[in-house]
Amino acid sequence: MLLDGNLPQSIAQAVDALQRGELVGLPTETVYGLAADACNEAAVAKIFATKGRPANHPLIVHVASAAGVPAFAAEVPAFAQRLMAAFWPGPLTLILPRRPDVGAAAAGGQNSIGLRCPAHPVALALLKACAAQGMAGLAAPSANLFGRVSPTTAAHVQSELGHELLVLDGGVCAVGIESTIVDCTRGEPVLLRPGQISRAQIEAACGLAVRNKDSLQAPAPRASGTLESHYAPRAKVRLMSAQDIAAKLLALGPHANNLGVWSVQRPGTEEGVGMGMGMGAGVVWRAQPLSAAQAAHDLFTVLRDLDARGVHQIWVQQPPDTPEWEGVRDRLQRAAA
């Protein structure tokens, strides 16, 4: 059931569903989430079952503001408080020590929990309405089958999880990739998943250097979207240089079939490589933006579109190896794993 998320009656209907232990699709600025009352273990179990997600793979809990954090976190280091002040509401998830009496199912059984305050007005309206009814937060991973491409529109959610699910339609997600995740349980910030908020921004806001999880002696907490293979369409994704894409298409010629290409320049127009050769009817091309922010916004929509067209492979031009592209590179590497 698709509802206009901007209408108060839609928010009220969603709150009622959540109070009954049902699931709700909700928009955030990153991707659409599949939400349940984070303190209702039976409802949280429905998230895992619906997505086909392993029960030990933790969910992110969304709160209406930083004031909701003490309901779930046993402590909040000073640098984590500075990150909340700088980036909440926004696409930043903080891993904090969990209060032992709450959120065990949502945390995948860990003694830490991921918390975020989203910036989307519909998500905030729902979270505030839920808080007023005694629901401290909503567990809400991406509203798709586990490991697949995240949804950035309400229609994506319905196409994957069915029309019976109540989904609040808040339009197209502005960011398009999931939140940056920072582990705050070690006395220093550790980047677990890159996103729109960069390392440099995190360091500037909290006054500490950001460490990589690979540099840790002890394992980092499990976190959403950090498995080697994730965000994958049905088609096989291959990361390639623009030159390799053009050369392979030229070599295949009319035999190139059921192939999707996401590259900056339309193959066949590069000077010296396949100049003027164009592409056969069996190749679907989509333009990759030059801006990292726009590429992040378009990424999952492009992968879903190419999947819907029945391509067997998707050749993606490798994004630049620069800091602003880290989140897009991360999602593409996992999609291609």
C-alpha positions in Angstrom: 0.0 0.0 0.0 1.5 3.3 -1.1 0.8 6.4 0.9 1.8 10.0 0.5 4.3 10.4 3.2 3.7 14.2 3.4 0.2 13.8 4.7 -0.4 13.7 8.5 -3.0 10.9 8.1 -0.3 8.7 6.3 2.1 9.2 9.2 -0.7 8.3 11.7 -1.5 5.1 9.7 2.2 4.1 9.7 2.5 4.7 13.4 -0.5 2.5 14.0 1.0 -0.3 11.8 4.3 -0.1 13.7 2.6 -0.3 17.1 0.9 -3.5 15.9 4.3 -4.9 15.1 4.1 -4.5 11.4 6.7 -3.3 8.9 6.7 0.0 7.1 8.7 1.3 4.1 10.0 4.8 4.8 12.1 7.3 2.8 15.3 8.7 4.1 17.8 11.0 2.3 20.0 8.0 1.6 17.8 5.0 0.5 14.4 3.7 1.5 14.3 1.7 4.7 12.2 -1.2 6.0 11.2 -0.1 9.4 10.0 -1.8 12.6 9.9 -0.8 16.3 13.5 -1.3 17.3 12.4 -2.5 20.8 9.9 -5.1 19.5 11.9 -8.3 18.9 9.1 -10.0 17.1 8.8 -7.1 14.7 12.5 -6.9 14.2 12.5 -10.6 13.4 10.0 -9.8 10.5 12.6 -7.5 9.0 15.2 -10.3 8.9 12.7 -12.8 7.5 11.3 -10.4 4.9 14.8 -9.4 3.6 16.3 -12.9 3.9 18.9 -11.3 6.1 21.1 -13.3 8.6 19.9 -12.6 12.1 23.4 -11.8 13.3 23.9 -9.0 10.7 23.0 -5.8 12.6 20.4 -3.2 11.7 20.7 0.6 12.0 18.3 2.1 14.5 16.9 5.5 13.5 16.1 8.1 16.2 14.2 11.4 15.9 17.2 13.4 17.4 20.3 13.1 19.5 18.0 13.2 22.5 16.9 9.7 21.6 20.4 8.2 21.8 20.5 7.5 25.5 17.5 5.1 25.1 19.9 2.8 23.2 23.5 3.8 24.0 25.2 3.0 27.3 27.7 5.9 26.7 28.5 8.5 24.0 32.1 9.6 23.7 32.8 13.3 23.4 34.0 13.0 19.8 30.8 11.1 18.9 28.8 13.9 20.4 30.7 16.4 18.2 29.8 14.3 15.1 26.1 14.3 16.0 26.2 18.0 16.4 27.9 18.5 13.1 26.0 15.9 10.9 22.6 15.0 12.5 20.1 15.0 11.0 22.1 13.5 8.1 23.7 10.5 6.4 25.9 9.4 9.3 25.6 6.3 11.5 27.5 6.0 14.7 28.3 2.6 16.3 28.0 3.1 20.1 28.1 0.8 23.2 24.6 -0.7 23.6 22.6 -0.6 26.7 22.3 -4.3 27.7 18.5 -4.1 28.2 17.5 -2.8 24.7 17.9 -3.5 21.0 19.6 -6.9 21.2 17.8 -8.2 18.1 18.3 -5.1 16.1 22.0 -5.1 17.0 22.5 -8.7 15.8 23.3 -9.8 19.4 26.3 -7.5 19.6 27.1 -5.2 22.6 27.2 -2.3 20.3 24.4 -0.6 18.2 24.3 1.6 15.1 22.3 4.8 15.5 21.3 7.5 13.0 19.1 10.5 12.8 17.9 10.8 9.1 17.4 14.2 7.4 14.3 13.3 5.3 11.3 15.2 6.5 9.0 12.2 6.2 11.3 10.0 8.2 11.7 12.7 10.9 7.9 13.2 11.1 7.4 9.4 11.5 10.1 9.1 14.1 8.8 12.0 16.2 5.3 10.6 16.0 6.6 7.2 17.1 8.5 8.7 20.0 5.3 10.4 21.1 3.7 6.9 21.3 6.6 5.4 23.3 8.7 3.9 20.4 12.2 5.1 21.0 13.5 4.3 17.6 13.0 2.4 14.4 15.3 -0.4 13.1 15.4 0.2 9.4 17.8 -1.4 7.0 17.4 -0.8 3.2 14.0 -2.0 2.0 15.2 -4.7 -0.4 16.1 -8.4 -0.4 19.4 -8.9 1.4 22.5 -8.2 -0.7 20.6 -6.7 -3.6 20.4 -3.2 -4.9 19.1 -0.7 -2.4 15.8 1.2 -3.3 15.8 4.9 -3.9 12.1 5.3 -4.8 8.9 3.9 -3.3 8.2 2.1 -6.5 11.5 0.2 -6.1 10.3 -1.0 -2.6 7.0 -2.2 -4.0 8.5 -4.0 -6.9 10.8 -6.0 -4.6 8.8 -6.5 -1.4 5.2 -6.4 -2.8 2.3 -4.1 -2.8 0.9 -5.3 0.5 3.7 -3.5 2.5 2.7 -0.1 3.7 5.2 2.3 2.1 5.4 6.1 2.8 6.2 7.8 -0.5 8.7 10.6 0.0 10.0 10.9 -3.5 13.4 10.1 -4.9 16.1 9.8 -2.2 18.4 12.8 -2.4 21.7 11.1 -1.6 21.2 7.7 -3.2 23.8 5.6 -1.3 23.7 4.5 2.4 25.1 6.4 5.3 28.7 6.7 6.3 29.3 4.4 9.3 31.8 5.3 12.0 32.7 3.0 14.9 32.8 5.1 18.1 33.5 2.2 20.6 37.3 2.4 20.6 38.1 5.9 21.8 38.8 7.1 18.2 36.7 7.2 15.0 37.0 4.1 12.8 35.5 4.2 9.3 33.4 1.0 8.7 31.5 2.1 5.6 32.2 5.2 3.4 29.3 7.4 2.3 28.5 11.0 1.4 30.2 12.3 4.5 33.9 12.1 3.9 36.8 11.2 6.1 38.1 14.8 5.9 34.7 16.1 7.1 34.6 13.6 10.0 38.2 14.5 11.1 37.4 18.2 10.9 34.2 17.8 13.0 35.5 15.6 15.7 39.2 16.7 15.9 40.6 13.2 15.6 42.2 11.2 12.8 39.9 8.5 11.2 41.3 5.0 11.2 40.5 2.2 8.8 39.0 -0.9 10.2 41.7 -3.0 8.5 44.3 -1.3 10.7 42.7 -2.6 13.9 44.2 -5.4 15.9 40.8 -6.5 17.2 37.9 -7.1 14.8 35.5 -4.1 14.3 31.8 -4.6 15.2 29.7 -6.0 12.5 27.8 -3.2 10.6 25.2 -2.9 7.9 26.4 -3.1 4.3 30.0 -4.1 5.0 30.0 -7.7 3.5 32.3 -8.2 0.6 29.4 -8.9 -1.7 26.5 -6.5 -1.4 24.3 -4.0 -3.4 24.4 -6.5 -6.3 22.0 -6.6 -9.2 21.0 -9.9 -10.9 23.4 -9.1 -13.7 27.2 -9.6 -13.2 28.9 -6.2 -12.6 32.4 -5.7 -13.9 34.5 -2.6 -13.2 36.7 -1.5 -16.1 38.6 1.4 -17.5 36.9 3.5 -20.3 39.6 2.3 -22.7 38.9 -1.4 -21.9 35.1 -0.9 -22.3 35.6 0.7 -25.7 38.2 -1.9 -26.9 36.1 -4.9 -25.8 32.9 -3.5 -27.4 34.9 -3.0 -30.6 36.2 -6.5 -30.5 32.7 -8.0 -29.9 31.1 -5.8 -32.6 27.6 -7.1 -33.5 28.0 -10.0 -31.1 27.7 -7.8 -28.0 24.3 -8.7 -26.6 22.4 -8.4 -23.3 25.0 -5.9 -22.1 24.7 -2.8 -20.0 27.3 0.0 -19.9 27.6 2.8 -17.4 30.4 5.1 -18.5 31.2 8.8 -18.7 31.4 8.8 -22.5 29.3 6.8 -24.9 31.5 4.0 -26.2 32.4 4.3 -29.8 33.0 8.0 -29.7 36.4 8.0 -28.1 39.2 9.4 -30.3 41.4 6.5 -31.5 39.4 3.7 -29.9 36.4 2.6 -31.9 35.8 6.0 -33.3 32.5 6.2 -35.0 31.8 2.5 -34.5 28.8 3.1 -32.1 27.2 0.2 -30.3 25.0 -2.6 -31.4 21.3 -3.0 -30.5 22.3 -5.5 -27.8 24.1 -2.9 -25.7 22.3 -0.4 -23.3 24.3 2.6 -22.4 23.8 5.0 -19.5 25.8 8.1 -18.9 27.9 8.2 -15.7 28.0 11.7 -14.2 31.3 13.5 -13.7 30.2 14.6 -10.2 30.6 12.0 -7.4 27.4 13.3 -5.7 25.3 12.9 -8.8 26.8 9.5 -9.5 25.9 8.4 -6.0 22.4 9.7 -6.6 22.1 7.8 -9.8 24.0 4.6 -9.0 21.2 2.2 -7.7 18.6 3.6 -10.1 20.9 2.8 -13.0 21.7 -0.7 -11.8 18.0 -1.4 -11.3 17.1 0.0 -14.7 19.7 -2.2 -16.5 18.6 -5.2 -14.5 15.0 -4.6 -15.6 16.1 -4.5 -19.2 17.4 -8.1 -18.8 21.1 -7.5 -19.4 23.4 -10.3 -18.3 26.4 -8.1 -17.6 26.9 -4.5 -16.6 30.3 -2.9 -17.5 30.9 0.1 -15.2 33.7 2.6 -15.8 35.9 2.6 -12.7 35.3 5.9 -10.8 38.2 8.2 -10.0 40.5 7.2 -7.1 39.8 10.4 -5.2 38.2 11.0 -1.7 34.9 12.3 -2.9 34.3 9.1 -4.9 35.0 6.7 -2.0 31.4 5.9 -1.2 30.5 5.2 -4.9 33.7 3.0 -5.3 32.8 1.0 -2.2 29.3 0.2 -3.5 30.5 -0.7 -6.9 33.3 -2.9 -5.6 30.8 -4.8 -3.4 28.3 -5.1 -6.3 31.1 -6.6 -8.4 32.4 -9.0 -5.8 
